[in-house]
Amino acid sequence: MTEGKRAIAQAFSRAAPNYDQASHVQQRVGEQMLALLQAQPGPVERALDIGCGTAALTLALTPHARCITALDLAPGMLQVARSNDRQRRLAAFVCGDAERLPFAPGQFDLVFSSFTLQWCEDLTTALTEIHQVLRPGGRLLLSLPVENTLRELRLSWQRAEQRYQHVNQFLSRAQVREHVERSGFHLLQWQEKLDVAFYDNVRSLTRELKTLGAHQVVSNRNRALTGRKTVFKMMSAYEHFRNHQGLLPASWHYLVMLLQKPDS
Ligand SMILES: C[S@@+](CC[C@H](N)C(=O)[O-])C[C@H]1O[C@@H](n2cnc3c(N)ncnc32)[C@H](O)[C@@H]1O
């Protein structure tokens, strides 16, 4: 495992016990995906949830699949997920990487993945792996945040400090489309969405990102502690975004996609 992935796994493992209390945006995204799934033919025989987290969405897949496998990179997340499923034992949990799926070809009818593949080093690699484990005609229901997500925070950090990256860079919609085209999937549905969360102050937002495990910055991050002066500068820059209700917005731009592996 690369150093970057180890850091991501550690951040999410630490976040796991409190993740559900902070994952408001993720829960709203998940509800939209489940509504889309409702409109699909089913239930299918075998489904895989990639980046299952605490398994909140995994367990909601049960009306749609007879046999569910859930995979995550973070052992801490899997521990919470297993505990959430301990009474009904609806899913089989596996520790693994979306970019190196430990499954036989053609094993699944449906792959589901919400707000996870943005953590991969190369989206085409993850999509190609998913393509491989799906049977011909199998479907992938996917959501992921894209460019301009947390732009208010990124711009505020940029005003405070140019040298380092404090917020992850997300792929543009055009880049995601190229990755999808390269992976051999047919695109059945493509929805562009925006969810704006509001906070009283910047600390509430950064605390929530930390609780989610989503504060881990993948490249060009400052490895030393950021000075108080710089943090203060960032927080005053963020004030520029305060709205008429006196709240600070944090924007999540994301895609929901339904993809299909061709029949032959
Ligand atoms: C933002 S959480 C989303 C969890 C859940 N899908 C939800 O919507 O609540 C992202 C999850 O992806 C996992 N993850 C990150 N990179 C991964 C990878 N390369 N392979 C598998 N899981 C990964 C993290 O450990 C974390 O549990």
The ligand as an SDF file (V2000), in Angstrom:
LIG
                    3D

 27 29  0  0  0  0  0  0  0  0999 V2000
  -16.6000    9.5930    2.6660 C   0  0  0  0  0  0  0  0  0  0  0  0
  -16.5360    7.9140    3.1770 S   0  0  0  0  0  0  0  0  0  0  0  0
  -18.0430    7.2870    2.4270 C   0  0  0  0  0  0  0  0  0  0  0  0
  -18.5870    6.0990    3.1670 C   0  0  0  0  0  0  0  0  0  0  0  0
  -19.9730    5.6500    2.6870 C   0  0  0  0  0  0  0  0  0  0  0  0
  -19.9240    5.1880    1.3170 N   0  0  0  0  0  0  0  0  0  0  0  0
  -20.9600    6.7840    2.8350 C   0  0  0  0  0  0  0  0  0  0  0  0
  -21.4120    7.3190    1.8180 O   0  0  0  0  0  0  0  0  0  0  0  0
  -21.2650    7.1340    3.9930 O   0  0  0  0  0  0  0  0  0  0  0  0
  -15.2840    7.2150    2.1140 C   0  0  0  0  0  0  0  0  0  0  0  0
  -14.9460    5.7780    2.4630 C   0  0  0  0  0  0  0  0  0  0  0  0
  -14.1100    5.2720    1.4280 O   0  0  0  0  0  0  0  0  0  0  0  0
  -13.0670    4.5070    2.0160 C   0  0  0  0  0  0  0  0  0  0  0  0
  -11.9510    4.4850    1.0490 N   0  0  0  0  0  0  0  0  0  0  0  0
  -11.0960    5.4840    0.7340 C   0  0  0  0  0  0  0  0  0  0  0  0
  -10.2420    5.0780   -0.2250 N   0  0  0  0  0  0  0  0  0  0  0  0
  -10.5780    3.7930   -0.5250 C   0  0  0  0  0  0  0  0  0  0  0  0
  -10.0530    2.8240   -1.4410 C   0  0  0  0  0  0  0  0  0  0  0  0
   -9.0090    3.0900   -2.2350 N   0  0  0  0  0  0  0  0  0  0  0  0
  -10.6400    1.6100   -1.4850 N   0  0  0  0  0  0  0  0  0  0  0  0
  -11.7020    1.3130   -0.6760 C   0  0  0  0  0  0  0  0  0  0  0  0
  -12.2300    2.1880    0.2020 N   0  0  0  0  0  0  0  0  0  0  0  0
  -11.6820    3.4200    0.2700 C   0  0  0  0  0  0  0  0  0  0  0  0
  -12.7740    5.2210    3.3210 C   0  0  0  0  0  0  0  0  0  0  0  0
  -12.1190    4.3820    4.2490 O   0  0  0  0  0  0  0  0  0  0  0  0
  -14.1860    5.6220    3.7730 C   0  0  0  0  0  0  0  0  0  0  0  0
  -14.7860    4.6380    4.5520 O   0  0  0  0  0  0  0  0  0  0  0  0
  1  2  1  0
  2  3  1  0
  2 10  1  0
  3  4  1  0
  4  5  1  0
  5  6  1  0
  5  7  1  0
  7  8  2  0
  7  9  1  0
 10 11  1  0
 11 12  1  0
 11 26  1  0
 12 13  1  0
 13 14  1  0
 13 24  1  0
 14 15  1  0
 14 23  1  0
 15 16  2  0
 16 17  1  0
 17 18  1  0
 17 23  2  0
 18 19  1  0
 18 20  2  0
 20 21  1  0
 21 22  2  0
 22 23  1  0
 24 25  1  0
 24 26  1  0
 26 27  1  0
M  CHG  2   2   1   9  -1
M  END
$$$$
